[in-house]
Amino acid sequence: MNRRFWKRGGGWVMVQAALMLAGMAVAPVWADAWDGFGSKIAAVVLGVPGAIFGIAGALSLGRSRTVFPEPLPEARLVQSGIYGIVRHPIYTSVILLFFAWALWWRSLPGLTLAFVTLGFLDAKARHEERRLLLKFSDYESYARRVKRLLPWIY
């Protein structure tokens, strides 16, 4: 991999990809840790907004979207739509979908990976925000108005 990959935050991308692949694989393999239909309902309750946040985030960013924490040179700061509700809706999407997937399969290792992914994406968002502060003069005021990952909470 070239130097530019690492400079833009390639390490973050590689860990995120590994976590996502592990989460998809682990939950079905170590499934049925508990009984009950409630976990399927909870999975849908988390999964539907998770999908909505991801799709809305991707559509709102358009060509500014990147997997790297380093914003693209031509990126613009989006503060409306889903980005008026949370600063990182795609990360929110991944987190909600991770928990939904683990609950659907009733997998304790899947839930563990969901919590690990939550912590990782929070750290990646913080890292990314340091770069966004350098690129966009109005990012600080935006960050004071809009929560990072959970609407109106965090």
C-alpha positions in Angstrom: 0.0 0.0 0.0 1.3 3.4 -0.8 2.1 6.2 1.5 -0.9 8.3 0.5 -3.2 5.5 1.7 -1.7 5.6 5.2 -1.6 9.4 5.3 -5.3 9.6 4.6 -6.1 7.2 7.4 -5.7 3.8 5.8 -5.1 2.1 9.2 -8.6 3.3 10.3 -10.1 1.9 7.1 -8.4 -1.5 7.5 -9.5 -1.9 11.1 -13.1 -0.9 10.2 -13.2 -3.4 7.4 -11.9 -6.1 9.6 -14.5 -5.4 12.3 -17.3 -5.3 9.7 -16.2 -8.6 8.2 -15.8 -10.2 11.6 -19.2 -9.0 12.7 -20.9 -10.4 9.7 -19.2 -13.8 10.2 -19.3 -14.2 13.9 -23.0 -13.6 14.7 -24.4 -16.4 12.5 -21.7 -18.8 13.6 -22.2 -18.3 17.3 -25.9 -17.8 17.2 -28.9 -18.6 19.5 -27.3 -17.7 22.8 -30.8 -17.0 24.2 -34.4 -17.8 23.3 -37.1 -15.3 22.3 -38.7 -13.5 19.5 -38.0 -10.1 21.2 -34.5 -9.9 19.8 -35.8 -10.1 16.2 -38.2 -7.2 17.0 -35.3 -5.2 18.5 -33.2 -6.0 15.5 -35.8 -4.5 13.2 -36.3 -1.5 15.5 -32.5 -0.8 15.2 -32.0 -2.0 11.7 -34.6 0.2 9.9 -33.3 3.5 11.3 -29.7 2.2 10.7 -30.4 1.7 7.1 -32.1 5.1 6.8 -29.2 6.9 8.5 -26.7 5.2 6.1 -28.6 5.9 2.9 -29.4 9.4 3.9 -25.8 10.1 4.9 -24.4 8.7 1.7 -26.9 10.6 -0.4 -26.3 13.9 1.4 -22.5 13.6 1.1 -22.6 12.6 -2.5 -19.1 13.0 -4.0 -17.7 14.2 -0.7 -18.1 10.7 0.8 -15.0 8.8 1.6 -14.1 5.8 3.9 -11.0 7.7 5.0 -11.0 10.1 8.0 -9.2 12.7 5.8 -11.8 14.8 4.0 -11.4 15.0 0.2 -9.9 18.2 -1.1 -13.2 19.1 -2.9 -15.4 18.1 0.1 -18.0 20.5 1.4 -19.3 20.6 4.9 -22.9 19.3 4.9 -24.9 20.6 7.9 -28.5 19.9 6.6 -30.7 16.9 6.3 -29.5 13.9 8.3 -26.3 15.9 9.0 -28.5 18.3 11.0 -29.4 15.4 13.3 -26.0 13.7 13.8 -22.5 14.6 12.6 -21.6 11.1 11.5 -24.8 9.4 10.3 -22.9 6.7 8.3 -21.1 5.6 11.5 -24.4 5.7 13.3 -25.8 3.5 10.6 -22.9 0.9 10.9 -23.3 0.9 14.7 -27.1 0.4 14.6 -26.8 -2.3 11.9 -24.1 -4.1 13.9 -26.3 -4.3 16.9 -29.3 -5.3 14.8 -27.3 -8.1 13.1 -26.1 -9.5 16.5 -29.6 -9.3 18.0 -31.2 -11.0 14.9 -28.8 -13.9 15.4 -29.0 -13.7 19.2 -25.2 -13.8 19.3 -23.2 -12.8 22.4 -19.9 -12.6 20.4 -21.8 -10.5 17.8 -23.0 -8.1 20.5 -19.4 -7.9 21.9 -18.2 -7.0 18.4 -20.9 -4.4 18.1 -19.7 -2.7 21.3 -16.1 -2.9 20.1 -17.2 -1.3 16.8 -19.1 1.4 18.7 -15.9 2.3 20.6 -13.8 2.2 17.4 -16.2 4.3 15.3 -16.4 6.9 18.1 -12.6 7.1 18.2 -12.5 7.3 14.4 -15.1 10.1 14.4 -13.0 12.0 17.0 -9.9 11.6 14.8 -11.9 12.7 11.7 -13.3 15.7 13.5 -9.8 17.0 14.2 -9.2 17.0 10.5 -12.6 18.6 9.7 -11.8 21.4 12.2 -8.7 22.2 10.1 -10.6 22.1 6.8 -13.8 23.9 7.7 -13.8 27.2 9.7 -17.4 26.6 10.7 -17.0 23.0 11.9 -16.6 24.0 15.6 -20.0 25.8 15.7 -21.6 22.9 13.8 -20.2 20.4 16.3 -21.6 22.5 19.2 -25.1 22.3 17.7 -25.2 18.7 16.4 -24.5 15.5 18.4 -21.8 13.1 17.2 -23.5 9.8 16.9 -26.8 9.6 18.7 -29.4 12.2 17.9 -29.9 14.7 20.7 -27.9 12.4 23.1 -24.3 12.0 22.1 
